[in-house]
Amino acid sequence: MDRWTGKVALVTGASSGIGAAISIELVKYGIVVIGFARRLDRLQKLEKELSNEKGKFVPLQGDISKEQSIINAFKWIQVNYSGVDILVNNSGILRNSNLTDGKTDDWKAIFDVNVIGLCIATREACKSMKERDVNGHIININSLSGHRIPASVEDTNVYPASKYAVTAITETLRRELLHQKTKIKVTSISPGLVKTEIAEAGNSQALTERMASVRPLDPEDIASAVIFTLSTPPHALVEEIRIRPLEQPI
Ligand SMILES: NC(=O)c1ccc[n+]([C@@H]2O[C@H](COP(=O)([O-])OP(=O)(O)OC[C@H]3O[C@@H](n4cnc5c(N)ncnc54)[C@H](OP(=O)(O)O)[C@@H]3O)[C@@H](O)[C@H]2O)c1
């Protein structure tokens, strides 16, 4: 991890759950973490908690579903920190809805955050990494739902489709970056059930019950996977990590 000391990471959705845990771990390794999310108070709390660590946590308020907000964030990072070396595409939502009578706005909101926002942030990060010819790393927080449909489809609607899209985008990007002869890596990390605020934020009673039926993963388990993939040497690419609670059957 020494080669990342003093480098800059943008973590989207750093205000809670997996994104907060990843940010904490990266700061402990001496990385400057730009924590991007809508809830500034949460980000500022994290900034205080991490003030004595090796690296630094910098709150940056923004909305991943709004293109201009993402572009502004990258401009701000360029002016203040030269650019981004690591991008963790972690912001993600689900909505209590279904495919047979759900609301179009809910489905669009899921795709705007989980897919389009991820693509815009990825494009801007690649520009920043290519301009400075760095060994950059893009890490997509995917899901087991990016590889299979969950056992219960209640409340599930377009969420798995959005994560299947992340699987496809990760592989398409890997080949594009290779074709362009860049030094940028892209990795997908696909967790099963993790104890975070996602069910509550999406008002999903069904997910809350699924979460309670097993000993879920902790956000720190996913942060460990991020550290593992970053700690590989520049010539080695971890493409995909799937991590599930031992007790989660499907
Ligand atoms: N928990 C699980 O069981 C699980 C399993 C597999 C995959 N995942 C994936 O893990 C990632 C993190 O989720 P989590 O479980 O940690 O959930 P969480 O605790 O609800 O965190 C979601 C994060 O996304 C951010 N976010 C939501 N909408 C946003 C927007 N419009 N703009 C910017 N940020 C936004 C939230 O920040 P603000 O609300 O402050 O903007 C929050 O920081 C997601 O991609 C999720 O799909 C989770």
The ligand as a MOL file (V3000), in Angstrom:
LIG
                    3D

  0  0  0     0  0            999 V3000
M  V30 BEGIN CTAB
M  V30 COUNTS 48 52 0 0 0
M  V30 BEGIN ATOM
M  V30 1 N -25.6770 -3.1840 1.9950 0
M  V30 2 C -25.7180 -4.2340 1.1960 0
M  V30 3 O -26.2370 -5.3110 1.5650 0
M  V30 4 C -25.0930 -4.1420 -0.1770 0
M  V30 5 C -24.9070 -5.3350 -0.8890 0
M  V30 6 C -24.3420 -5.2850 -2.1430 0
M  V30 7 C -23.9660 -4.0740 -2.6880 0
M  V30 8 N -24.1620 -2.9270 -2.0000 0 CHG=1
M  V30 9 C -23.7610 -1.6800 -2.6290 0
M  V30 10 O -22.9030 -0.9630 -1.7630 0
M  V30 11 C -22.9420 0.4190 -2.0830 0
M  V30 12 C -23.0540 1.2390 -0.7900 0
M  V30 13 O -24.2930 0.9650 -0.1770 0
M  V30 14 P -24.4680 0.8030 1.4020 0
M  V30 15 O -24.9790 -0.5640 1.6330 0
M  V30 16 O -23.2850 1.2770 2.1300 0 CHG=-1
M  V30 17 O -25.7270 1.7670 1.6260 0
M  V30 18 P -25.9410 3.1290 2.4380 0
M  V30 19 O -25.4600 3.0000 3.8450 0
M  V30 20 O -27.3670 3.4880 2.2070 0
M  V30 21 O -24.9890 4.1440 1.6700 0
M  V30 22 C -25.3090 4.6010 0.3980 0
M  V30 23 C -24.4160 5.7910 0.0770 0
M  V30 24 O -24.7610 6.2420 -1.2500 0
M  V30 25 C -24.8950 7.6410 -1.2000 0
M  V30 26 N -25.8250 8.1510 -2.1890 0
M  V30 27 C -27.1200 7.7960 -2.4190 0
M  V30 28 N -27.6680 8.5910 -3.3540 0
M  V30 29 C -26.6980 9.4750 -3.7150 0
M  V30 30 C -26.6570 10.5690 -4.6040 0
M  V30 31 N -27.7160 10.9370 -5.3230 0
M  V30 32 N -25.4980 11.2630 -4.7200 0
M  V30 33 C -24.4020 10.9160 -3.9910 0
M  V30 34 N -24.3940 9.9020 -3.1340 0
M  V30 35 C -25.5250 9.1910 -2.9920 0
M  V30 36 C -25.4040 7.9510 0.2060 0
M  V30 37 O -25.0460 9.2810 0.5520 0
M  V30 38 P -26.0800 10.5150 0.7240 0
M  V30 39 O -27.4220 9.9400 1.0260 0
M  V30 40 O -25.4900 11.3130 1.8460 0
M  V30 41 O -26.0090 11.2290 -0.5820 0
M  V30 42 C -24.6280 6.9450 1.0270 0
M  V30 43 O -23.3790 7.4720 1.4050 0
M  V30 44 C -24.1110 0.5900 -3.0500 0
M  V30 45 O -23.6320 0.7020 -4.3710 0
M  V30 46 C -24.8880 -0.7060 -2.8920 0
M  V30 47 O -25.6320 -1.0390 -4.0390 0
M  V30 48 C -24.7130 -2.9390 -0.7500 0
M  V30 END ATOM
M  V30 BEGIN BOND
M  V30 1 1 1 2
M  V30 2 2 2 3
M  V30 3 1 2 4
M  V30 4 1 4 5
M  V30 5 2 4 48
M  V30 6 2 5 6
M  V30 7 1 6 7
M  V30 8 2 7 8
M  V30 9 1 8 9
M  V30 10 1 8 48
M  V30 11 1 9 10
M  V30 12 1 9 46
M  V30 13 1 10 11
M  V30 14 1 11 12
M  V30 15 1 11 44
M  V30 16 1 12 13
M  V30 17 1 13 14
M  V30 18 2 14 15
M  V30 19 1 14 16
M  V30 20 1 14 17
M  V30 21 1 17 18
M  V30 22 2 18 19
M  V30 23 1 18 20
M  V30 24 1 18 21
M  V30 25 1 21 22
M  V30 26 1 22 23
M  V30 27 1 23 24
M  V30 28 1 23 42
M  V30 29 1 24 25
M  V30 30 1 25 26
M  V30 31 1 25 36
M  V30 32 1 26 27
M  V30 33 1 26 35
M  V30 34 2 27 28
M  V30 35 1 28 29
M  V30 36 1 29 30
M  V30 37 2 29 35
M  V30 38 1 30 31
M  V30 39 2 30 32
M  V30 40 1 32 33
M  V30 41 2 33 34
M  V30 42 1 34 35
M  V30 43 1 36 37
M  V30 44 1 36 42
M  V30 45 1 37 38
M  V30 46 2 38 39
M  V30 47 1 38 40
M  V30 48 1 38 41
M  V30 49 1 42 43
M  V30 50 1 44 45
M  V30 51 1 44 46
M  V30 52 1 46 47
M  V30 END BOND
M  V30 END CTAB
M  END
